[in-house]
Amino acid sequence: MFKLVKTRSGQFRWKRIAPNSRTVGGATEPYHNRTDCLDNARRNGVPPYMIEE
């Protein structure tokens, strides 16, 4: 599963979550725009239907 999260500072990150609920990957930097974050996730192989907010 992939999750899109908003940080306390209002920026966006995505992360990949394993079946045991541990984070196993994600964005290396925060993004100011949600769209930029989603584009980065797609470039890293995340299908759009797998992203949970």
Contacts in CASP RR format, 6 or more apart in sequence:
PFRMAT RR
TARGET T0000
AUTHOR 0000-0000-0000
METHOD contacts of the structure
MODEL  1
MFKLVKTRSGQFRWKRIAPNSRTVGGATEPYHNRTDCLDNARRNGVPPYM
IEE
1 16 0 8 1.000
1 17 0 8 1.000
1 50 0 8 1.000
1 52 0 8 1.000
2 14 0 8 1.000
2 15 0 8 1.000
2 16 0 8 1.000
2 17 0 8 1.000
2 41 0 8 1.000
2 46 0 8 1.000
2 50 0 8 1.000
2 51 0 8 1.000
2 52 0 8 1.000
3 14 0 8 1.000
3 15 0 8 1.000
3 17 0 8 1.000
3 51 0 8 1.000
3 52 0 8 1.000
3 53 0 8 1.000
4 12 0 8 1.000
4 13 0 8 1.000
4 14 0 8 1.000
4 34 0 8 1.000
4 37 0 8 1.000
4 38 0 8 1.000
4 41 0 8 1.000
4 51 0 8 1.000
4 52 0 8 1.000
4 53 0 8 1.000
5 12 0 8 1.000
5 13 0 8 1.000
5 14 0 8 1.000
5 15 0 8 1.000
6 12 0 8 1.000
7 13 0 8 1.000
7 30 0 8 1.000
9 30 0 8 1.000
11 30 0 8 1.000
11 31 0 8 1.000
11 32 0 8 1.000
12 27 0 8 1.000
12 30 0 8 1.000
12 31 0 8 1.000
12 32 0 8 1.000
12 33 0 8 1.000
12 34 0 8 1.000
12 36 0 8 1.000
12 37 0 8 1.000
13 26 0 8 1.000
13 27 0 8 1.000
13 30 0 8 1.000
13 31 0 8 1.000
13 37 0 8 1.000
14 26 0 8 1.000
14 27 0 8 1.000
14 37 0 8 1.000
14 38 0 8 1.000
14 40 0 8 1.000
14 41 0 8 1.000
14 46 0 8 1.000
14 51 0 8 1.000
15 23 0 8 1.000
15 25 0 8 1.000
15 26 0 8 1.000
15 27 0 8 1.000
16 23 0 8 1.000
16 24 0 8 1.000
16 25 0 8 1.000
16 26 0 8 1.000
16 46 0 8 1.000
17 23 0 8 1.000
17 24 0 8 1.000
18 24 0 8 1.000
26 44 0 8 1.000
27 37 0 8 1.000
27 40 0 8 1.000
27 41 0 8 1.000
31 37 0 8 1.000
31 40 0 8 1.000
38 48 0 8 1.000
38 51 0 8 1.000
41 51 0 8 1.000
42 48 0 8 1.000
END
